[in-house]
Amino acid sequence: MARQMDRSWVYGKPFTPAYVKGVEEFMKHVSERFPEDIEIRCPCRDCLNERMLPQFEVEIHIHVYGMSVTYTRWIHDGEPGDINVVEEQIMTLGYMWMWTMMSMMMIMECQR
């Protein structure tokens, strides 16, 4: 079985040392699986694995827009399906993020 990668940085504040290290580890994971000149699906919050981009742009996107918190199994980026991901923690944080976003949207709608 493949080693489990730390995903806690995904929920962290961008540009902090832990976040930057997480992005570096993610991009290292990608570079170990794909040649540098191959475009990959961008897992940032803006692209949501819909767009294919050069790897250097994906790294920039993750720093600027943040990593999608719903992308818990990095299957588009070469992670095997048998990786052991701690889903409970990831789902809890994902739901908290989603609940916060929905609450903010409701507040904004009420203020119209």
ZANU-966244 format. One record per residue (C-alpha): residue number from 1; residue in one letter; x, y, z. Coordinates in Angstrom, 3 decimals. Layout:
ZANU-966244
<site NUM 'a' <X Y Z>>,
...
//
This chain:
ZANU-966244
<site 1 'm' <0.000 0.000 0.000>>,
<site 2 'a' <1.215 3.505 -0.773>>,
<site 3 'r' <2.121 5.912 2.015>>,
<site 4 'q' <-0.501 8.314 3.306>>,
<site 5 'm' <0.211 11.948 2.595>>,
<site 6 'd' <-0.614 14.720 5.034>>,
<site 7 'r' <-3.570 16.722 3.744>>,
<site 8 's' <-4.101 19.008 6.737>>,
<site 9 'w' <-2.461 21.904 4.869>>,
<site 10 'v' <-5.426 21.974 2.468>>,
<site 11 'y' <-7.535 23.538 5.237>>,
<site 12 'g' <-4.789 25.883 6.417>>,
<site 13 'k' <-4.131 29.507 5.709>>,
<site 14 'p' <-2.353 30.128 2.375>>,
<site 15 'f' <1.268 31.284 2.451>>,
<site 16 't' <1.914 29.910 5.942>>,
<site 17 'p' <4.945 27.619 6.248>>,
<site 18 'a' <2.715 24.537 6.660>>,
<site 19 'y' <0.628 25.449 3.599>>,
<site 20 'v' <3.668 26.171 1.425>>,
<site 21 'k' <5.247 22.869 2.520>>,
<site 22 'g' <2.008 21.027 1.696>>,
<site 23 'v' <1.882 22.526 -1.798>>,
<site 24 'e' <5.539 21.599 -2.320>>,
<site 25 'e' <4.869 18.003 -1.237>>,
<site 26 'f' <1.809 17.786 -3.469>>,
<site 27 'm' <3.769 19.086 -6.459>>,
<site 28 'k' <6.617 16.669 -5.652>>,
<site 29 'h' <4.035 13.871 -5.670>>,
<site 30 'v' <2.858 15.074 -9.101>>,
<site 31 's' <6.377 15.414 -10.513>>,
<site 32 'e' <7.210 11.849 -9.445>>,
<site 33 'r' <4.296 10.567 -11.521>>,
<site 34 'f' <4.132 12.844 -14.568>>,
<site 35 'p' <6.788 14.314 -16.872>>,
<site 36 'e' <7.287 18.055 -16.320>>,
<site 37 'd' <5.895 19.005 -19.748>>,
<site 38 'i' <2.594 17.133 -19.220>>,
<site 39 'e' <-0.462 19.201 -18.297>>,
<site 40 'i' <-2.482 17.961 -15.328>>,
<site 41 'r' <-5.935 18.646 -13.940>>,
<site 42 'c' <-5.807 21.652 -11.657>>,
<site 43 'p' <-7.251 20.842 -8.205>>,
<site 44 'c' <-7.536 24.456 -7.058>>,
<site 45 'r' <-10.818 25.885 -5.751>>,
<site 46 'd' <-11.311 27.781 -9.009>>,
<site 47 'c' <-10.629 24.968 -11.507>>,
<site 48 'l' <-11.917 21.976 -9.459>>,
<site 49 'n' <-10.088 19.453 -11.686>>,
<site 50 'e' <-12.000 20.724 -14.742>>,
<site 51 'r' <-9.061 22.470 -16.457>>,
<site 52 'm' <-5.818 20.982 -17.705>>,
<site 53 'l' <-2.873 23.279 -16.990>>,
<site 54 'p' <0.926 23.155 -17.056>>,
<site 55 'q' <2.246 21.953 -13.706>>,
<site 56 'f' <3.876 25.283 -12.823>>,
<site 57 'e' <0.484 26.999 -13.299>>,
<site 58 'v' <-1.230 24.399 -11.119>>,
<site 59 'e' <1.221 25.217 -8.329>>,
<site 60 'i' <0.465 28.926 -8.690>>,
<site 61 'h' <-3.285 28.266 -8.701>>,
<site 62 'i' <-3.091 26.210 -5.514>>,
<site 63 'h' <-1.195 29.009 -3.794>>,
<site 64 'v' <-3.498 31.774 -5.051>>,
<site 65 'y' <-6.937 30.090 -5.009>>,
<site 66 'g' <-6.336 27.304 -2.503>>,
<site 67 'm' <-6.717 23.565 -2.928>>,
<site 68 's' <-10.225 22.198 -3.357>>,
<site 69 'v' <-11.236 20.765 0.032>>,
<site 70 't' <-13.471 18.210 -1.678>>,
<site 71 'y' <-10.558 16.629 -3.567>>,
<site 72 't' <-9.516 14.163 -0.872>>,
<site 73 'r' <-8.267 11.307 -3.043>>,
<site 74 'w' <-5.732 12.665 -5.493>>,
<site 75 'i' <-6.620 10.170 -8.234>>,
<site 76 'h' <-6.179 12.712 -11.062>>,
<site 77 'd' <-2.654 13.342 -9.838>>,
<site 78 'g' <-1.348 9.803 -9.776>>,
<site 79 'e' <-2.410 8.676 -6.320>>,
<site 80 'p' <-3.340 4.983 -6.229>>,
<site 81 'g' <-6.866 4.024 -5.231>>,
<site 82 'd' <-5.645 1.965 -2.282>>,
<site 83 'i' <-4.230 4.941 -0.383>>,
<site 84 'n' <-5.492 5.197 3.178>>,
<site 85 'v' <-7.090 8.627 3.558>>,
<site 86 'v' <-8.540 9.659 6.895>>,
<site 87 'e' <-11.947 10.470 5.443>>,
<site 88 'e' <-13.678 11.353 8.700>>,
<site 89 'q' <-11.411 14.314 9.460>>,
<site 90 'i' <-11.422 15.457 5.857>>,
<site 91 'm' <-15.202 15.206 5.561>>,
<site 92 't' <-15.763 17.016 8.848>>,
<site 93 'l' <-13.535 19.887 7.769>>,
<site 94 'g' <-15.081 19.853 4.302>>,
<site 95 'y' <-18.581 20.081 5.735>>,
<site 96 'm' <-17.504 22.877 8.067>>,
<site 97 'w' <-16.101 24.801 5.107>>,
<site 98 'm' <-19.220 24.126 3.020>>,
<site 99 'w' <-21.520 25.140 5.913>>,
<site 100 't' <-19.553 28.376 6.376>>,
<site 101 'm' <-19.796 29.197 2.683>>,
<site 102 'm' <-23.530 28.448 2.573>>,
<site 103 's' <-24.110 30.576 5.675>>,
<site 104 'm' <-22.211 33.471 4.131>>,
<site 105 'm' <-24.245 33.175 0.940>>,
<site 106 'm' <-27.503 33.205 2.901>>,
<site 107 'i' <-26.414 36.289 4.845>>,
<site 108 'm' <-25.451 38.077 1.645>>,
<site 109 'e' <-28.782 37.164 0.048>>,
<site 110 'c' <-30.719 38.491 3.064>>,
<site 111 'q' <-28.851 41.788 2.875>>,
<site 112 'r' <-30.042 42.435 -0.665>>,
//
